[in-house]
Amino acid sequence: MKRSTFLLAACMAVAAPAVLAQGPAYPNKPVKIVVGYPPGGASDIVARLVAQELQAMNNQGFVVENRPGVGGMLGMSVVAKSPADGYTLGLGVSGTLTTGPHLTKTRLYDPLKDFEPITMVAKAPMILLASPAFKYDNVNALVREAKARPGELMFASGAQAFELALQLFKSKADVNITSVSYPGGAQASIDVMSGRVPLMVDTIGAQQENIRTGKLKPLAVLDSKRSPLFPDVPTMAEAGVNGYEALGWTSLVAPPGTPEAIVQKLNQQVGQVLAKPEVKKRLLQLGFEPWHSTPQQAGKIVASEYAKWGDVVRTSGMQAQ
């Protein structure tokens, strides 16, 4: 009996420091999710949807903080420099983690080293669109026309991501199409709908109403699979342009060095959130598709996309601003 008592006491003595080292259960105070864009945008809506669900799961505040500037990268720089305690997170997007850093002279962070990946959250597939007045309704015919009239076809570019999508298309299809810059996708779509410019790329979510009403003509989805919103629209590969994919997406990240236990807990909880039918439905309404991954998979996706778009920037001759 004495020996059992001694062993129990010894085990408790060893366990006590470990229990103390763990500290209070996470989270025990409000968690901030930084979004690099103003309220009301697509990434802000996704962040608030996830934050609301995580708040209910943890009975603790998850608050979205908007820190717009430098194409969304100002907010991400705040995340990169925050304490690695799990109480400041960031909603990274493809523009702030894989394309924007290649097109900005002043590097605010290293997207491959300055963040701890938690999970992918949702993808926002892009789509190649044409004016209703454009005489072709498929990519093969478009490519033939572009080859017959090099440099004459015009493309309305409303954002860096869409310009990069065009540059990748030009490379893969071996065509020459002239880009015309616009302040945003909404302004670009006005000229395409009117027929002043025949082509553009945007996210499916941003233009789904104009597609449904016939104001814009879909030619191809830029994802590796068809969109559930427009299942009759082929992918670029199905349309004959192999090796082409251009995706917008969001991911949840933390400052580097955030404890693995916190990363894993958040990863599992976000997975549960994205599996909810009402969350899936809301994301689809916005033009997003749920995309849960492991932290390791998220890190590999960012690294692969970063390298891919870096190559596109270099080969296209696009200049950092």
N, C-alpha and C positions, 0 to 999 in steps of 0.2 A: 504493500500500500504506500509506504513511504517512497519507494522507488518510482511508482506511478506519479505520485504528487510532484516529485522532483523533476521528472521528465516533462510533465505538463507545464510546470513553472518555467523550465528552460525553453520550451517551445514558445510560450507566451512572450518571453523576454526577447527572443529572436524576432518574432512576428511584430512586436510593438513598433520598432523603428520603421519597418516597412509600411505599416498602416499609417503612421504619422507622416511618412514621406509622401504618401499619396495625397494628403491634404483633403480639403472638402471636395465633395463630388462635383464634377463639371456638368453644366455651368451653375455657379452659385451667385452670379450677378449678370446683368444684361450683356448680351453679345451684340457687337456692331458688325453689320455687313456693309462694306463700302462699295458704292457703285460709281463708276467714273463718268456718269452721264446725268443730265437733269431728270427730275421726276417726270413720269408719264411715258418715257420711252420703253421700247421692248425689253431691254435688259433690266430696267428699273421694275417693270411689272413682274418679270420672272423672279427677281430678287425678293420682292414683297410677297409673292405667292409662297416661296420657299420659307421665308422668314416667319410668316404667319403660322405655317404648319409646324415649324421647329419650336416656335414659342408654345404652341399648345402641347407638344410632346414633352417639353422640358419644364413646363410651368415656370418659365423664365423668359424675360424679354429678349427678343431678337429684333433689333432696330436697324432699318436701312438708312444709311447716311450717304447723301449724294454729294460727290466732290468732282464736278465736271471741270474739264480743261485739258488741253494738249491731246485732243482726240481720245479722251478717256484714260490717258496714261497718268495724269496727275493723281487721280484717286488711287490707282494701283501703286504708285510710288509711296503713298501714305501707308498702304498695307505692308509693303516690303520693309518699311522702316519701323513698324510697330512691334511691341513686345510679343514674343512667341509664346503667348499663354492661352491662345484660343479665344480671346475676347475681342479680337479684331480680325475679321475675315474679309475677303474680297470676292466680288463676282467678276471673274476675269472673262473676257470675250476674245474671240479670234482676233479682233482688231487690236486689242491691247497686249496680247501675248505672242502673236505670231506674224502679224503683218505690220502694224504701226511702228514697232521698234526698228524695222528695216528702212522706214521712210521718214525717220526723224533724226536730225543731226545730233540733237542733245539727248543722250541716253539717260533716262531717269532711273532705270533698273535693268538688270539682266533677267529676262523672262525665264531662263533655264536654271538660274541659281538662286534668285531672290524670292522664290515662292515655294511653299510646300503644297503640292497638289492634294486635293481631298477627293474630288470626283468631278466628272463631267456632269452637267445638269440637263442641258437641252441643246438640240441642234436646230438651226434655222436654215433649211436648204434654200439655195438661190435658184433663180429661174431665168432663162433667156427669153426675152419678150420682144415682140415686134408691134409696130403700128398696125391697126386694122387695114390701113391702106397698102401695107407692104404686100407685094404680089405673091410672095412665097409663104408657105405655112409649114415648112420642114427644114431641118438643118442641112440636109444634103443639097437642096436647091440653093440655100443661102451660101454654102461653101462654093458651089459652082459659080454663082453670081459674083462673089468676092474675088475669085480667081480670074474671072473674065474682066473685072473692072477694079484692078488693085488700087486701093487707097480711096476709092470713090464712095463706098458705103460708109455711113456715119453711125457712130455709137454714142449714146448719151450716157456719160459717166457721172453718177451722183455721189460717189464716195470712193475712197482709196480701194476698198475691198472689191468694188465692182470694176474698177479700172484694172486691178490685178486679175480678176476673173476674165476680162477681155484679153489681157496680155497672154494668159495661159491658153485661151481659145485660139488666138492667133498662132501661137507656137505649135499647138497640137494639130490644128487643122491646116497649117501652113498657108495662112491667108493674111492679107493686109487690109485692115479696117481702121478708119480714122476716128480717134476719140475726141469728143467735145465735152468739156468739163462743165458741171453744174454744181450749185451750192449744196444740193441734196437730192435724194431719190424722188421726192415729191415734185420738185421743179423739173427734173429730167423727164418724169412720166408725162407731164403736161405737153411737152414738145413731141414726145413719141406718140401720145394719143392723138395729137392734132395732125401727125404725119410730117412735121418739119424735120424730124430725125427718125429713121426707121427702126433702130434697135436700142436695147438697153438690157441691163441685168439689175435685178433687185431681189430681196428676199420674198419668198412666197407669201409670208404673212403680211408684208407691207402692201402688196398689190393684189391680194386675193379677190377683193371686191371688184376692182377694175377688170380682172380676168373673167370673173363670173358674169359681169354685165357686158362683156364683149368690147370694152374700151381698149384692152390690150390683148394681143394674141400670143399665147404661150407656144414656144418652139421646142424647148427641152428643159428638163430639170437638171441642175448641175450636181446632183447627189449620185451616189452609186446605186440607189434604188428609187423607184417612183414614189411620189408623195401621196399619202392617203387623201389629201385635199383635192388633188387633181390626178387621179389614177390613170387617166387616158393619155397623159402627157409623157412621152418617152424620156429616158435619161439620155445624157450626152453619149454614153457608150452605145446605147440602143440606136441612137441617131447616126452612128458611124464615126464618132470622134473618140477613139480609144485612149485610155489613160487619163481621162479628164474628170476632175472632181473639184468643186469649189463650195465649201460649206461655211456658213456662219454658225457659231456655237457659243455657249456660255459654260463656265466651269467655276467651281468653288475652290478657292485657294486660301492659304494661311501664310503668315510670315515664316521664313525658313527657321527650322529648329523647333517648330511646334511639336509637343509630345505626341508620340505615335498613338497613345491611347485616346487622345482627343481627336486626332485625325480619323481613327477607325470608328469612333463613336459617331462622329458627324457623317462619315461616309455611309454607315449603316442606316442612320436616320434619314438622310436625304434619299437613299434607296427606297425606304418605306414611303416617304412622301411622294416620290415619282410613280410609285406603284398604285397610288390611290386613283380610282376611276374618275373622280371629280377633278383631280389635278391634271390627269392626262387630257381630259376633255377641255379644260381651260387652256392648257398649253397648245393644243391643236387649234383651238379657236384663234389663237394669236399667231398661228403659223409655225409653231415650234413642235418638236417631237421629243419626248423624254429620252434622256441618254445617261443612264447610270453606268459608272465604271468603278474599278478599284483605283486607289491612289496611284498605283504603279502604271496602270493603263492610261490614266489621265496624263501622267508625266511623259509617257512615250508618245501620246498623241500630240501634245504641245511641242515636243522636240522634233517630231517628224514634220508637223505643219510649219514650224519655224524654219526648218531647213528648206522645205519645198518652196515657200514663198520668198525666202531669201534668194534662191536661185532665179525665180521669176523676175524679181526686182533687178538683179544683176544682168540677166540676159536681155531684158526689155529696155534697159537703159534709163529706167525711171530714177529720178533724183530725189534724195532725201531733202526735206524742207527744214 
